[in-house]
Every structure is written in C-alpha cells, then in structure tokens.
Amino acid sequence: MSRQPRVAVVGAGLAGLSAGLALAKRGWRVDLYERSRLLGGKATSFEVEGYEVDCGQHVVLACCTATLDLIDELGLRDSLYIQPRFEATVLSRKRPPAHLRASSLPAPLHLMAGFARYPHLSTLDRIQVARALVAARSDRSPKGDMGSWLRRHHQSPRALRAFWDPFLVPALNAPLDRVSAEMGLFVIRTAFLGDRDAARIAYLRVPLARLAEAAAARLDGVHMRQAVVGVHREGDRITGVKLSGGTGAACDACVLAVPPRRLNSILEDAPAVGIEGLEAFEPMPIVDVHLWYDRPVLGCDFAALLDSPVQWVFEKSPGYVCCSMSAADDLVQRPERELVELGRKELAAVLPEAARARLLRGAATRDPDATFIPAPGVRRPGPATALSNLVIAGAWTDTGWPATIESAVRSGRTAALTLFSNAAGWQSTRSGGGAGALMEVAHAV
Ligand SMILES: Cc1cc2nc3c(=O)[nH]c(=O)nc-3n(C[C@H](O)[C@H](O)[C@H](O)COP(=O)(O)OP(=O)(O)OC[C@H]3O[C@@H](n4cnc5c(N)ncnc54)[C@H](O)[C@@H]3O)c2cc1C
C-alpha cells in the first residue's frame, strides 16, 4: 500500500504547527484540528478596533535557535528584527534613561563593562551580581526557588528590582519566589553566560499570526473551529479523533498539542496512557495594554521600566505602543478601562513625550493561562506516551526551557521525531503495506 500515514495534530499553537511541519516534510499527511478561529494559539494576532494587534508582545532571544530556524524555514527572516548586540534601555521615575549594553568581549565579560556604568546598582551590587553570575555557571543542581537562590547569593533588594526582576520575571512569567532555581539558572546560563550574542533581543515586525499562517499553509488539512473532544482507541493504538458535534476522523497517529487541562479532558484518563501529574500545572496570566498616541513617544524600539507593573514597553509603529505586564495575576481581572489608564499613567511617569502626547485610543489583551509556573518540583512529561502512535507536545512539556515559543517549537519537533522512531514498531500491527511507508519515513529521519 502506498498510502502516506495520516496524522491528526490537535492544536494550532506553535507546538502543533512545528510537529505538523516536521511530519509533513517527511511525507506524512497532516490534518490539523483547532478549536478556535485563530491560528497560532497563544502566539497569535487579531483585530482590535480595526487594528491587527498581537495577543501580546512576543520576544525571543538569539539563543532561541529552534524558533529562529522556524522563522527562516517559513520565509519570514526579513520580517525579524534582531539586535546586532544585546542592549536594553531602562526607564525609571527617578533617573534619566539608563542603558545596559554588552561589549565585544567574550561571555561573561561582555556584560561587565555595561554593568560598570549601570546607574541603578551600587558598586557592591555590581560585585554581588557578578558573583551570582559566576555561581550560576557552576551550580548544576540548585535546590528550591529562584528568589531564595538569589538571596542566598547576597543579592540586595536593589539588585533584584533593577536587574534580576526586569530580565527574569518576563522570561519566566512568574515571581521569582515561585519559580524553581533550576529553571532560573537555566535562563541565566543560556541567555547571559553561554555566548556573547545569546541575549540579543528579537521579534517579528509583522503580526505574529503570519508565522502560524505560513506554517499551516504547508499542511494538508486545516480544520478550524473543530475541537477534539476525545480519541478512539483500539487496543494499544489510537485510530481516530472524536470531534465536537459528534463526528470523528480516522488517523494512523496523533499529536495532542494542547495545554495540560485540555489534554486531561481529551484523554479522560491520562495516567492510563502514561501521563502523570497534569493537575500540577498552575497557569500564570500576561496582560498587554495597547496605546495609540498622536505621535511617537518612546524614542527607541523598546525599553524596560523599573518599579512598574509594566515591565517592558515596545513602540511597534510610530505612536503605537504595547505595554507588557508579565506575572499579572493581580491585574488580569481588572476592567479594560482601568488597565488602559494604568498603562497610560505608567508611561507618562517615565516618558515626558508620553505625558505630552494625546492618547487616541487604548485596548487591553489578557490571557489568564499565558504560561505555566515552572515551580520547584513540577514534573513535565516528555512527548512519548504508553501508546506508540500517540505523542504530546506543548511549551509546557519537558523541553528544559520555560514555557515559551522556543519550548513550543522544540516540543513539536521532538514529538514528531518520537513518532518517526516509533513508526518502525507499528509494522507488525498495521494492515497492508502502509508500514513500508512508515519504515521509509523512520529511516529518512
Ligand atoms: C500574552 C502572551 C505573551 C507571551 N510572550 C512571550 C514572549 O515574549 N516570548 C515567548 O517565547 N513566549 C511568550 N509567550 C508564551 C508563548 O506564546 C507560548 O508558550 C507558546 O505560544 C505556547 O504554544 P503551544 O503550542 O505550546 O500552546 P498554545 O499556543 O496554547 O496552543 C494550543 C492550541 O490548542 C488549541 N486547543 C486546545 N484545546 C483543543 C481541542 N480540544 N481541540 C482542538 N484544539 C484545541 C488551542 O486553541 C490552541 O490554539 C506569551 C504568551 C502570551 C499569552
């Protein structure tokens, strides 16, 4: 039989799309099922008052190699902004804008010259930050949470507020006392200590949904507004997915690339297929406030704010700024009007031009389940399940990365590889010569 294996990919986030792309590239027929009307999952865009906005500002770093590779593969490299060298403008109420810049020295010395001139740290803070960076390099099995780790390494409240919080809280989307030290140190090592260029900030200059759309265009079937509510199982194989509305679709294999709670409800009994601990994943919101002014207000592309619920602000086009608020569990329920006013006030306090400019309109986007908290002790499952033709993917799965785009892309690719390597084993259970095609695919990886 020459039929290509048919795989159902559930979830059109970047994990599902990355899995689908990898499978399609090897000749598998991919049917993508997405419950919403939007491609991209948490990394999407939609219209707000006639403007297409991202659901929230998304940034990656140059160390996010799988994401940059995906952007290349989908032909969007020209739409990517990437810093030539790491640099961040830091705004505060009390001082003029400060800058943290990497020098051309090799890591970790590349940060030292920038620190020496960073006015928000005292000389002692700078020494202690440098010591903590050295300790982060060698501490391979840290215990407990990241906040405690930093305090154990003599980081002052000022160093936390002016250096660690602005960089680590958005990267991990959680207060540092709730994040495992292991994940915090992974971020520090990967972004700041591995390679001089790793922390360069990058983002797409086109709406985020373009990435998902480009990926979906390479798949065979894209079924939007089609929630998968369960799977059909025969013995140790998945044979199809159950769709909302009572219909179903047959498949030879299945990738479930949905958040933990949804996975639990699709599978009904996740432990029975070898997936434990889904209830341990605690979500954390992100809120973004979009402000349209009558003129440019920022004077640079993006900046960090100290002592503000707005951690980073991006001027995405002249006069349109996006205020990003991570770890926003105390803000997510607030009415849009209040959030817009909060964003406006916070910018006016640190940007004289924003105080003078006229606000034309404002909007807030919020996701109560933006990411999960990488808390100490949370065990993330890998892609494999007890069934060889069923794999899972998602930024929350065990990629070693925090729940980010990079984690989603890596998880999708690893899930596809897991299916390829399992495919050889289906030979004996599949009818007809389909297994031959599967063997070919497995050898091609
Ligand atoms: C506001 C915001 C800002 C962020 N900022 C950044 C950032 O700056 N940098 C960064 O790297 N990351 C950021 N993230 C995190 C990043 O967007 C996510 O980690 C990543 O996109 C998750 O991808 P995923 O495919 O794992 O999951 P998701 O994007 O959640 O995709 C899952 C998909 O499955 C669908 N689905 C669920 N149930 C079903 C079902 N039963 N049937 C069919 N479909 C179903 C969902 O609708 C969704 O489309 C941000 C997230 C948010 C919300």
The ligand as a Tripos MOL2 file, in Angstrom:
@<TRIPOS>MOLECULE
LIG
   53    58     1     0     0
SMALL
NO_CHARGES

@<TRIPOS>ATOM
      1 C1          0.3450   37.4520   26.0630 C.3       1 LIG1
      2 C2          1.4470   36.4570   25.9150 C.ar      1 LIG1
      3 C3          2.7600   36.8960   25.7600 C.ar      1 LIG1
      4 C4          3.7840   35.9710   25.6100 C.ar      1 LIG1
      5 N1          5.0550   36.4140   25.4310 N.ar      1 LIG1
      6 C5          6.0170   35.5400   25.0930 C.ar      1 LIG1
      7 C6          7.3020   36.0030   24.7180 C.ar      1 LIG1
      8 O1          7.5730   37.2030   24.7160 O.2       1 LIG1
      9 N2          8.2310   35.0790   24.3440 N.ar      1 LIG1
     10 C7          7.9500   33.7550   24.3360 C.ar      1 LIG1
     11 O2          8.8230   32.9680   23.9360 O.2       1 LIG1
     12 N3          6.7470   33.2680   24.7150 N.ar      1 LIG1
     13 C8          5.7720   34.1360   25.0930 C.ar      1 LIG1
     14 N4          4.5330   33.6740   25.4330 N.ar      1 LIG1
     15 C9          4.3270   32.2220   25.5760 C.3       1 LIG1
     16 C10         4.1260   31.5420   24.2220 C.3       1 LIG1
     17 O3          3.1810   32.2530   23.4390 O.3       1 LIG1
     18 C11         3.5910   30.1350   24.4610 C.3       1 LIG1
     19 O4          4.4410   29.4460   25.3440 O.3       1 LIG1
     20 C12         3.5120   29.2920   23.1910 C.3       1 LIG1
     21 O5          2.9850   30.0400   22.1330 O.3       1 LIG1
     22 C13         2.6230   28.0830   23.5110 C.3       1 LIG1
     23 O6          2.4910   27.2990   22.3340 O.3       1 LIG1
     24 P1          1.7890   25.8730   22.4150 P.3       1 LIG1
     25 O7          1.6100   25.4270   21.0200 O.co2     1 LIG1
     26 O8          2.5010   25.0130   23.3700 O.co2     1 LIG1
     27 O9          0.3620   26.1230   23.0960 O.3       1 LIG1
     28 P2         -0.8580   27.0150   22.6360 P.3       1 LIG1
     29 O10        -0.3730   28.2130   21.9380 O.co2     1 LIG1
     30 O11        -1.7060   27.1750   23.8530 O.co2     1 LIG1
     31 O12        -1.6270   26.1190   21.5590 O.3       1 LIG1
     32 C14        -2.5770   25.1550   21.9030 C.3       1 LIG1
     33 C15        -3.6710   25.2100   20.8640 C.3       1 LIG1
     34 O13        -4.5510   24.1200   21.0940 O.3       1 LIG1
     35 C16        -5.8650   24.5610   20.8600 C.3       1 LIG1
     36 N5         -6.7550   23.6240   21.5330 N.ar      1 LIG1
     37 C17        -6.9510   23.4840   22.8630 C.ar      1 LIG1
     38 N6         -7.8270   22.5010   23.0950 N.ar      1 LIG1
     39 C18        -8.1910   21.9990   21.9000 C.ar      1 LIG1
     40 C19        -9.0680   20.9620   21.4920 C.ar      1 LIG1
     41 N7         -9.7610   20.2370   22.3900 N.pl3     1 LIG1
     42 N8         -9.2130   20.7170   20.1590 N.ar      1 LIG1
     43 C20        -8.5260   21.4440   19.2320 C.ar      1 LIG1
     44 N9         -7.6910   22.4500   19.5770 N.ar      1 LIG1
     45 C21        -7.5110   22.7140   20.8950 C.ar      1 LIG1
     46 C22        -5.8750   25.9630   21.4420 C.3       1 LIG1
     47 O14        -6.9740   26.7280   20.9600 O.3       1 LIG1
     48 C23        -4.5200   26.4700   20.9520 C.3       1 LIG1
     49 O15        -4.6240   27.0580   19.6850 O.3       1 LIG1
     50 C24         3.4930   34.5760   25.6330 C.ar      1 LIG1
     51 C25         2.1720   34.1340   25.7950 C.ar      1 LIG1
     52 C26         1.1570   35.0530   25.9310 C.ar      1 LIG1
     53 C27        -0.2470   34.5640   26.0850 C.3       1 LIG1
@<TRIPOS>BOND
     1     1     2 1
     2     2     3 ar
     3     2    52 ar
     4     3     4 ar
     5     4     5 ar
     6     4    50 ar
     7     5     6 ar
     8     6     7 ar
     9     6    13 1
    10     7     8 2
    11     7     9 ar
    12     9    10 ar
    13    10    11 2
    14    10    12 ar
    15    12    13 ar
    16    13    14 ar
    17    14    15 1
    18    14    50 ar
    19    15    16 1
    20    16    17 1
    21    16    18 1
    22    18    19 1
    23    18    20 1
    24    20    21 1
    25    20    22 1
    26    22    23 1
    27    23    24 1
    28    24    25 2
    29    24    26 1
    30    24    27 1
    31    27    28 1
    32    28    29 2
    33    28    30 1
    34    28    31 1
    35    31    32 1
    36    32    33 1
    37    33    34 1
    38    33    48 1
    39    34    35 1
    40    35    36 1
    41    35    46 1
    42    36    37 ar
    43    36    45 ar
    44    37    38 ar
    45    38    39 ar
    46    39    40 ar
    47    39    45 ar
    48    40    41 1
    49    40    42 ar
    50    42    43 ar
    51    43    44 ar
    52    44    45 ar
    53    46    47 1
    54    46    48 1
    55    48    49 1
    56    50    51 ar
    57    51    52 ar
    58    52    53 1
@<TRIPOS>SUBSTRUCTURE
     1 LIG1         1 GROUP 0 **** ****
